[in-house]
């Protein structure tokens, strides 16, 4: 204990010569794992347990990703960390608060090995978590490997590679870091601070142009067919010009010119595109955009009046016939537009927050992750299954893809140009997928915090999305759930005996609707999975009576998942569709061919295509940048429609990349 000295090992008084001989034999592979370790002889009575003869080296027969099987002994983190810092000339070694007690070993090793010379010092800081985000590498890896995202550089991910691909600049990240500061207190940062830093950075870097993301055609009856009027429109609004330190502003090329020169030509033709939401046949009160018989101002082009509307059989607007009015006309609203003849077709990827709740790793009663342990690989316990509770909080609208048009002025701009698409947000060309003739623009950030508006509209129910069965959410401390009745305790015992997780069993015991549905499944060996689906995925629809899913159809789907024939992602998608349609989930899998692809031939073909399309990344991987494995995995999963078995992909891909 802390108050009682430790008991000396019978081997503590071996001579240095004996220990050196044993260490050489450890290196030679003479012993099995666990037979011998190398320990530091410090102080068994020290109140800091870390200094009671800590282990420095152990035997581990594992293939190293660089040296293969050349070594069978490896240093413990507490030994490797300070020595590497010292050898690499590190002066300030920054660690999170988990390492406070470990600093004693750090300092002891420095005093023993680098006494009198320059040496590094360890400093601890508090972690900064970010709302709507997870930072666990194992959980992020699961998102990649199961196809919830396209790779480690998916712009929705919280990685530097992802934010770089999204278009966030290094300056914005540095500004954000300086705003939140450094302290020795762990805290969660409001994501609005990050988004504000990005918007503020882009406001003075992103020239304004126009793009229509969901187009509807407008035909100007008083403009001749084939006629093109070139309008000279400014790249920058008055506030950016006003705040310019030198009175000049930038062109997309980066050249700084006078405001009068910072313009581009925008063609106005007989046929235009406007946003579908900028026209309404039945406008709500206060609507200031285009209506039948109403007027609106086209940005920089004058005022139009909608005269006639073409609709399809379903009542959808297909085209608007309008008149371009004179200078004396008036309109309350202003909308953006592009020329139908000259605009460039493009794909627009509208990225949003990956999770729909601020704390996706919180309020998880079934979270079984162990405490932080610096000796575990990647600082995370690979032996314990990843809790999947966070997956229920994924935002289904985190990526929306539309096809529309962008004004032609962007055609010859540098690929790294960030734009503000007027009234839409900040965008830039996707550096991976955009091609000449097949433009892809990703949204870096919205113009305003749309989430704050939605939460304000929800009033006093900001946490209604988090499933809480035992008690409703309320302001202030969360109330404790009422104790289970003896009957409910007996039900929990019965369910856990079937293999159901205790948290799910307690929920089923309390909720008669869910319990009755689960009982009708007769899940047998798949009880744990069926219970998890009932509690975590199907509960809202079951309680509201909207779900049309038959409980008896669930074991067949669970069997497909357990047998590795479908992925978790496909299972969840099929469940949602079955709940809406009433069709058996397994039947949907068969009809649409959603079984996991385990055919190595098909997977190898997809891998060859991905490697052929990314030769520079293949070369970088083989040069030591093994972190690109996530990128390749995501690309292969995308190429196979998310159907490839992640384990087979990992095995075949690893072999292919090694050459």
C-alpha positions in Angstrom: 0.0 0.0 0.0 1.0 3.7 -0.1 1.8 3.5 3.7 3.5 0.2 3.6 6.8 -0.5 1.8 6.7 -3.1 -1.0 8.1 -6.6 -0.6 11.5 -7.1 -2.3 11.6 -9.5 -5.2 13.9 -12.5 -4.5 15.8 -11.4 -7.6 16.3 -7.8 -6.4 19.9 -8.3 -5.2 21.3 -10.0 -8.3 24.6 -8.5 -9.5 24.7 -6.2 -12.5 26.7 -8.9 -14.3 23.9 -11.4 -13.8 21.3 -8.9 -14.9 23.3 -8.0 -18.1 23.6 -11.6 -19.0 19.8 -12.2 -18.5 19.1 -9.1 -20.6 21.3 -10.3 -23.5 19.5 -13.7 -23.3 16.1 -11.9 -23.4 17.3 -10.1 -26.5 18.3 -13.4 -28.0 14.9 -14.8 -27.6 15.8 -17.5 -25.1 12.8 -16.8 -22.8 9.0 -16.8 -23.2 6.9 -13.7 -22.7 6.5 -13.0 -19.0 9.5 -15.1 -17.9 11.8 -12.1 -17.3 11.5 -8.3 -17.2 14.1 -5.6 -16.7 13.3 -3.4 -13.7 14.7 -0.2 -12.3 16.1 -0.6 -8.8 14.7 2.6 -7.1 12.8 2.6 -3.8 10.2 0.1 -2.6 9.1 2.4 0.2 8.5 5.5 -2.0 4.9 6.8 -1.5 4.7 7.2 -5.3 4.0 3.6 -6.4 5.4 4.4 -9.8 8.9 4.6 -8.3 8.8 1.1 -6.7 11.1 -0.7 -9.0 9.1 0.0 -12.3 9.4 -2.3 -15.3 11.6 -0.8 -18.0 11.8 -3.6 -20.6 9.7 -6.7 -21.3 9.6 -9.6 -23.7 7.0 -9.3 -26.5 7.0 -11.6 -29.6 5.1 -9.3 -32.0 5.9 -8.2 -35.5 6.9 -4.5 -35.6 5.5 -2.5 -38.5 9.1 -1.4 -39.5 11.6 -3.9 -38.1 9.5 -7.0 -38.5 10.6 -9.7 -36.1 14.2 -8.4 -35.5 13.4 -7.6 -31.9 11.6 -9.5 -29.2 12.2 -7.1 -26.3 10.6 -3.7 -26.2 10.8 -0.7 -23.7 7.9 0.3 -21.6 6.5 3.7 -22.3 7.8 5.2 -19.1 11.3 4.2 -20.2 11.1 5.1 -23.9 9.4 8.5 -23.4 12.1 10.4 -21.5 15.1 8.8 -23.3 13.7 9.6 -26.7 13.0 13.1 -25.6 16.6 13.5 -24.4 18.2 12.0 -27.5 16.1 14.1 -29.9 16.9 17.3 -28.1 13.3 17.9 -26.8 13.3 20.7 -24.1 9.6 20.7 -23.1 7.8 17.4 -23.1 4.0 18.2 -23.0 1.7 15.5 -21.6 -1.9 15.3 -20.5 -2.7 15.0 -16.8 -2.7 11.2 -16.8 1.1 11.5 -16.7 1.4 13.5 -13.5 2.5 10.5 -11.4 4.7 9.2 -14.2 6.8 12.3 -14.2 8.7 10.9 -11.2 10.1 8.1 -13.4 10.9 10.6 -16.1 12.8 12.8 -13.7 14.6 9.9 -12.0 15.8 8.6 -15.4 17.0 12.0 -16.4 19.0 12.4 -13.1 20.6 9.0 -13.5 21.4 9.2 -17.2 21.9 12.9 -18.0 23.0 14.4 -14.7 24.7 17.7 -15.2 23.8 18.1 -18.8 20.9 19.6 -20.7 17.8 17.6 -20.2 14.1 17.8 -21.1 11.4 18.5 -18.6 7.8 17.1 -18.6 4.9 19.5 -18.2 1.2 18.4 -18.0 -1.8 20.1 -19.4 -5.5 19.6 -19.3 -7.2 17.9 -22.2 -9.5 19.9 -24.5 -12.5 18.0 -25.8 -14.7 19.5 -28.5 -18.5 19.2 -28.6 -20.1 17.0 -31.3 -16.8 15.1 -31.6 -15.0 12.0 -30.5 -11.3 11.7 -30.2 -10.8 8.0 -29.3 -8.6 6.5 -32.1 -10.3 3.1 -31.8 -13.7 4.7 -32.2 -12.6 6.8 -35.1 -11.0 3.7 -36.6 -14.3 1.9 -36.3 -16.0 4.8 -38.2 -13.5 4.3 -41.0 -13.4 0.5 -41.2 -17.2 0.1 -41.1 -17.8 2.7 -43.8 -19.5 5.4 -41.7 -16.9 7.8 -43.2 -14.8 7.5 -46.3 -11.4 7.5 -44.5 -9.2 9.3 -41.9 -9.3 12.4 -44.2 -13.1 12.4 -44.5 -13.9 16.2 -43.9 -16.3 15.3 -41.1 -13.5 13.7 -39.0 -11.7 15.6 -36.3 -8.2 14.8 -37.7 -5.8 17.4 -39.1 -5.8 15.5 -42.4 -9.6 15.8 -42.5 -9.7 19.5 -41.6 -7.0 20.1 -44.2 -9.1 18.3 -46.9 -12.2 20.2 -45.7 -10.4 23.5 -46.5 -9.8 24.8 -43.0 -6.5 26.7 -42.9 -3.7 26.3 -40.5 -4.2 29.9 -39.4 -7.8 29.2 -38.3 -6.6 26.3 -36.2 -3.9 28.3 -34.6 -6.4 31.1 -33.8 -8.7 28.6 -32.2 -5.9 27.1 -30.2 -4.8 30.5 -28.9 -8.4 31.3 -28.0 -9.1 28.2 -25.8 -5.6 28.5 -24.2 -3.7 26.0 -22.1 -4.4 25.1 -18.5 -4.2 22.1 -16.1 -8.0 21.7 -16.1 -9.8 19.3 -18.4 -12.7 20.9 -20.2 -15.0 20.6 -23.2 -14.9 23.5 -25.6 -18.0 24.8 -27.3 -17.7 23.9 -31.0 -19.1 27.3 -31.9 -15.7 28.8 -30.9 -14.0 26.6 -33.5 -16.5 27.4 -36.2 -16.3 31.1 -35.5 -12.5 30.9 -35.9 -12.9 29.3 -39.2 -15.5 31.8 -40.5 -13.5 34.7 -39.2 -10.4 33.4 -41.0 -12.2 32.8 -44.3 -14.2 36.1 -44.3 -11.1 38.0 -45.5 -9.7 35.2 -47.7 -12.7 33.9 -49.6 -13.8 35.9 -52.6 -17.6 36.0 -53.2 -19.1 34.2 -56.1 -22.4 32.6 -56.9 -23.4 28.9 -57.1 -26.9 27.3 -57.2 -27.0 24.0 -55.3 -30.6 23.0 -56.0 -31.5 24.6 -59.3 -34.8 25.5 -60.9 -34.8 27.1 -64.4 -35.9 30.7 -65.0 -36.6 31.9 -68.5 -36.5 35.7 -69.1 -39.0 36.4 -71.8 -37.7 39.8 -72.7 -34.1 38.7 -73.2 -33.3 37.4 -76.7 -32.2 33.8 -77.1 -28.4 33.7 -77.7 -27.9 37.1 -76.1 -25.3 37.4 -73.4 -24.8 40.4 -71.2 -21.5 40.5 -69.3 -21.9 42.0 -65.8 -18.9 43.1 -63.8 -19.5 42.0 -60.2 -17.2 42.6 -57.2 -15.4 39.8 -55.4 -15.6 41.5 -52.0 -18.3 43.3 -49.9 -17.8 46.7 -48.4 -16.8 45.5 -44.9 -13.8 43.6 -46.2 -12.7 46.5 -48.3 -13.2 48.8 -45.4 -11.1 46.7 -43.0 -8.2 46.1 -45.5 -5.0 47.4 -43.9 -3.5 48.6 -47.2 -6.8 49.5 -49.0 -6.3 46.7 -51.4 -8.0 43.3 -51.7 -7.0 39.9 -53.2 -7.9 38.3 -56.5 -8.4 34.5 -56.4 -4.8 34.2 -57.7 -3.6 35.9 -54.5 -2.6 39.2 -56.3 -3.6 42.2 -54.3 -5.3 45.0 -56.3 -7.5 48.0 -55.8 -11.1 47.3 -55.0 -12.1 48.6 -58.5 -10.0 45.9 -60.1 -11.2 43.1 -57.9 -14.1 42.1 -60.1 -15.1 39.2 -62.4 -17.3 38.9 -65.5 -20.7 37.2 -64.9 -22.8 36.4 -67.9 -26.5 37.1 -67.9 -28.5 35.1 -70.5 -32.1 34.4 -71.3 -32.2 31.2 -69.2 -30.9 31.2 -65.6 -30.8 29.0 -62.6 -32.0 30.1 -59.1 -32.3 28.1 -55.9 -35.5 26.0 -55.7 -36.2 27.3 -52.3 -36.0 30.9 -53.6 -39.4 30.5 -55.3 -42.7 29.6 -53.6 -46.2 28.9 -55.0 -47.6 29.2 -51.5 -45.3 31.7 -49.7 -45.4 31.9 -45.9 -45.9 35.2 -44.1 -42.8 37.5 -44.5 -41.5 35.6 -47.5 -39.3 38.1 -49.5 -38.1 36.0 -52.4 -39.8 35.1 -55.7 -43.5 34.3 -55.9 -46.0 34.0 -58.8 -46.6 37.6 -59.8 -44.0 38.8 -57.3 -40.6 40.5 -57.8 -37.1 39.8 -56.5 -33.7 41.3 -57.2 -31.1 39.1 -58.9 -27.7 39.9 -57.3 -26.0 42.5 -59.5 -28.4 42.0 -62.4 -31.7 43.8 -61.8 -35.2 42.9 -60.8 -37.4 40.1 -62.3 -41.1 39.4 -62.0 -42.4 35.8 -62.1 -45.2 35.7 -64.7 -45.9 32.0 -65.3 -44.9 28.7 -63.7 -44.5 25.2 -65.2 -45.1 22.3 -62.9 -45.1 18.5 -63.3 -47.9 16.2 -62.4 -46.8 16.1 -58.8 -46.9 19.9 -58.6 -43.2 20.4 -58.5 -41.9 23.6 -60.1 -40.0 22.8 -63.4 -39.6 26.3 -64.9 -40.4 29.9 -64.2 -41.2 32.4 -67.0 -40.2 35.9 -65.8 -39.6 39.4 -67.1 -36.5 41.5 -66.4 -37.8 44.8 -65.2 -36.4 48.3 -65.5 -34.4 50.4 -63.1 -37.6 51.9 -61.5 -38.8 48.5 -60.3 -38.7 47.6 -56.6 -38.2 44.4 -54.7 -37.8 43.4 -51.1 -35.5 40.4 -51.4 -32.2 39.6 -53.2 -31.2 36.1 -54.5 -28.2 34.6 -56.2 -28.3 33.1 -59.7 -26.1 31.7 -62.5 -26.5 31.6 -66.3 -27.9 28.3 -67.5 -25.8 28.5 -70.7 -22.5 29.4 -69.2 -22.5 28.0 -65.6 -20.3 25.0 -64.8 -22.0 21.8 -63.5 -20.7 20.7 -60.1 -21.2 18.4 -57.2 -21.6 20.0 -53.8 -20.9 18.2 -50.6 -22.6 19.8 -47.7 -20.7 18.7 -44.6 -22.2 19.1 -41.1 -21.4 17.9 -37.6 -20.7 14.1 -37.5 -22.8 13.7 -34.3 -26.1 15.1 -33.5 -25.5 15.6 -29.8 -22.8 17.6 -28.0 -21.4 14.7 -26.1 -21.6 11.5 -28.1 -19.3 9.7 -25.6 -21.3 10.8 -22.6 -24.4 9.4 -20.9 -23.6 5.8 -22.1 -24.7 3.4 -19.4 -23.1 0.5 -21.3 -19.7 2.2 -21.8 -17.0 -0.4 -20.7 -13.9 1.4 -21.9 -11.1 1.0 -19.3 -9.2 3.8 -17.6 -6.4 5.5 -19.6 -3.3 3.2 -19.6 -0.1 4.6 -21.2 1.3 1.1 -21.7 -1.5 -0.1 -24.0 -1.0 0.1 -27.7 -2.0 3.5 -29.0 -2.7 4.4 -25.3 -6.0 2.4 -25.7 -6.9 -1.1 -24.6 -7.2 -3.2 -27.8 -8.3 -6.2 -25.8 -11.6 -4.6 -24.7 -14.4 -4.3 -27.3 -15.2 -0.8 -28.4 -18.4 0.4 -26.9 -20.8 1.0 -29.8 -23.1 3.3 -27.9 -21.7 6.4 -29.6 -22.9 5.1 -33.0 -26.5 5.8 -32.1 -25.7 9.5 -32.0 -24.3 9.7 -35.5 -25.9 12.6 -37.5 -27.7 11.1 -40.5 -27.5 14.4 -42.2 -23.7 15.0 -41.7 -23.2 14.7 -45.5 -25.7 15.9 -48.1 -24.7 15.8 -51.7 -26.4 17.9 -54.4 -25.8 18.7 -58.0 -26.0 22.2 -59.3 -24.1 24.9 -61.1 -21.4 27.5 -60.3 -20.6 30.7 -62.2 -17.9 30.2 -64.9 -15.4 32.7 -63.3 -14.1 29.9 -61.1 -12.9 27.8 -64.0 -9.3 29.1 -64.1 -8.8 30.0 -60.4 -6.1 28.2 -58.4 -7.4 24.8 -57.0 -6.7 25.9 -53.5 -9.0 29.0 -53.7 -11.6 29.2 -50.9 -14.9 30.9 -51.9 -17.9 32.2 -50.2 -20.8 31.0 -52.3 -23.2 33.9 -51.6 -26.0 32.9 -49.2 -24.6 29.4 -49.0 -21.4 29.1 -47.1 -17.7 28.8 -47.5 -16.6 26.2 -50.1 -13.5 25.0 -52.0 -12.7 22.3 -54.5 -12.2 18.8 -53.0 -8.5 18.2 -53.4 -9.0 14.4 -53.8 -12.1 14.0 -56.0 -12.5 17.3 -57.9 -11.4 17.1 -61.6 -11.5 19.4 -64.5 -14.8 18.8 -66.2 -16.1 17.1 -63.0 -16.0 19.7 -60.3 -16.6 18.8 -56.7 -16.9 21.5 -54.1 -17.0 20.7 -50.4 -18.6 23.1 -47.8 -16.0 24.2 -45.3 -18.4 26.0 -43.1 -21.9 27.5 -43.1 -22.3 31.3 -43.0 -24.1 31.1 -39.6 -24.4 28.7 -36.7 -27.6 26.9 -37.9 -27.5 24.5 -34.9 -27.9 27.3 -32.4 -31.1 28.4 -34.3 -32.4 24.8 -34.2 -31.7 24.4 -30.5 -33.3 27.7 -29.7 -36.4 26.6 -31.6 -36.6 23.4 -29.6 -37.0 25.6 -26.5 -36.6 23.7 -23.2 -35.8 20.3 -24.8 -32.1 20.6 -25.8 -31.4 17.0 -24.8 -34.5 15.3 -26.1 -32.4 13.4 -28.7 -30.5 11.4 -26.1 -32.5 8.3 -25.4 -33.5 8.2 -21.7 -35.8 5.5 -20.6 -35.7 5.7 -16.9 -36.5 9.4 -16.4 -37.1 12.5 -18.6 -34.4 15.1 -18.9 -34.9 18.3 -16.9 -32.9 21.3 -16.0 -30.3 20.9 -13.2 -28.9 17.7 -11.9 -30.2 14.6 -13.6 -32.8 12.8 -11.3 -31.9 9.2 -10.3 -34.0 6.5 -11.8 -36.5 4.8 -9.5 -35.3 1.5 -8.0 -36.4 -1.6 -9.9 -39.3 -3.5 -8.4 -38.7 -7.1 -7.4 -40.5 -8.2 -10.5 -38.2 -6.0 -12.7 -35.1 -7.3 -10.9 -36.2 -10.8 -11.7 -36.7 -9.9 -15.4 -33.2 -8.4 -15.5 -31.8 -11.6 -14.1 -33.7 -13.6 -16.7 -32.6 -11.5 -19.6 -28.9 -11.3 -18.5 -28.9 -15.1 -18.2 -29.8 -15.1 -21.9 -26.8 -13.0 -22.7 -28.5 -9.6 -22.8 -26.2 -6.7 -21.6 -27.3 -5.5 -18.2 -28.0 -2.0 -19.3 -30.3 -3.2 -22.1 -31.9 -5.7 -19.7 -32.7 -3.0 -17.2 -34.3 -0.9 -20.0 -36.4 -3.8 -21.2 -37.5 -4.6 -17.6 -38.7 -1.0 -17.1 -40.4 -0.5 -20.5 -43.4 -2.8 -21.2 -43.6 -1.8 -24.9 -40.0 -2.7 -25.6 -40.1 -5.8 -23.4 -43.2 -7.1 -25.3 -41.5 -6.5 -28.7 -38.3 -8.3 -27.6 -40.2 -11.2 -26.2 -41.9 -11.7 -29.6 -38.6 -12.1 -31.3 -37.7 -15.4 -29.6 -34.1 -14.4 -30.2 -32.4 -17.4 -28.7 -28.6 -17.2 -29.3 -29.0 -13.8 -30.7 -30.7 -12.3 -27.7 -28.0 -9.8 -26.9 -28.0 -8.3 -30.4 -31.8 -8.2 -30.8 -32.0 -6.5 -27.3 -29.4 -4.0 -28.3 -31.3 -3.1 -31.5 -34.6 -2.9 -29.6 -33.3 -0.5 -27.0 -30.8 1.6 -29.1 -32.3 1.7 -32.6 -36.0 0.8 -32.6 -37.2 2.2 -29.3 -38.6 5.6 -30.6 -40.6 4.0 -33.4 -41.9 1.2 -31.1 -43.0 3.6 -28.5 -44.8 5.9 -31.0 -46.4 3.0 -32.7 -44.9 4.0 -36.1 -42.6 1.0 -36.5 -44.0 -1.7 -38.8 -41.1 -4.1 -38.1 -42.0 -7.7 -37.0 -39.9 -8.8 -34.0 -39.8 -12.3 -35.3 -37.8 -11.1 -38.3 -34.9 -9.9 -36.2 -33.1 -13.1 -35.4 -32.5 -13.8 -39.1 -30.8 -10.4 -39.5 -28.8 -11.0 -36.3 -27.6 -14.3 -37.7 -26.4 -12.6 -40.9 -24.5 -10.1 -38.8 -23.0 -12.7 -36.4 -21.9 -14.8 -39.4 -20.1 -11.8 -40.9 -22.4 -11.8 -43.9 -23.4 -8.1 -43.4 -21.7 -5.2 -41.7 -23.0 -3.3 -38.7 -23.7 -0.3 -40.9 -25.7 -2.3 -43.4 -27.6 -3.9 -40.5 -28.6 -0.5 -39.1 -29.6 0.8 -42.5 -31.8 -2.2 -43.2 -33.4 -2.0 -39.8 -34.4 1.6 -40.4 -35.9 0.7 -43.8 -37.7 -2.4 -42.5 -39.2 -0.4 -39.6 -40.7 2.0 -42.2 -41.8 -0.6 -44.8 -42.6 -3.7 -42.7 -40.5 -5.9 -45.0 -38.3 -8.5 -43.4 -34.8 -7.1 -43.0 -33.1 -10.3 -44.2 -35.3 -10.1 -47.3 -34.1 -6.6 -48.0 -30.5 -7.8 -47.7 -31.1 -10.6 -50.2 -33.1 -8.5 -52.7 -30.5 -5.8 -52.9 -27.4 -7.9 -52.6 -26.2 -6.3 -49.4 -24.1 -9.2 -48.1 -20.6 -8.4 -47.2 -18.1 -9.0 -50.0 -15.6 -11.7 -48.8 -14.5 -12.7 -52.3 -10.8 -11.9 -52.2 -10.8 -11.6 -56.0 -13.4 -8.8 -56.0 -11.6 -7.1 -53.1 -8.2 -7.4 -54.8 -9.6 -5.8 -57.9 -10.9 -2.9 -55.9 -7.6 -2.5 -54.2 -5.7 -2.5 -57.5 -8.0 0.2 -58.8 -7.5 2.4 -55.6 -3.7 1.9 -55.7 -3.5 2.7 -59.4 -5.5 5.9 -58.8 -3.2 7.0 -55.9 0.4 6.0 -56.9 1.8 8.9 -54.8 0.1 7.7 -51.7 1.3 4.1 -52.3 4.8 5.3 -52.6 4.4 7.4 -49.4 3.0 4.4 -47.5 5.9 2.2 -48.6 8.2 5.0 -47.6 7.0 4.7 -44.0 3.8 6.8 -43.8 1.7 3.8 -42.6 -0.9 6.2 -41.3 -2.2 6.2 -44.9 -3.7 2.7 -44.3 -6.9 4.4 -43.1 -7.1 6.4 -46.4 -6.7 3.2 -48.5 -9.2 1.4 -46.3 -11.8 4.1 -46.8 -11.3 4.2 -50.6 -11.7 0.4 -50.9 -14.8 0.5 -48.8 -16.2 3.2 -51.0 -15.3 1.3 -54.1 -17.2 -1.7 -52.9 -20.2 0.3 -51.8 -19.4 -0.4 -48.1 -20.0 -4.1 -48.6 -16.4 -5.4 -48.3 -15.6 -7.4 -45.2 -13.3 -5.0 -43.2 -11.2 -7.8 -41.9 -10.6 -9.2 -45.4 -9.9 -5.7 -46.7 -7.3 -5.1 -43.9 -5.5 -8.4 -44.6 -5.5 -8.2 -48.4 -4.8 -4.5 -48.5 -1.9 -4.8 -46.0 -0.3 -7.5 -48.3 -0.8 -5.4 -51.4 0.7 -2.3 -50.0 3.8 -4.1 -48.8 4.3 -5.1 -52.4 
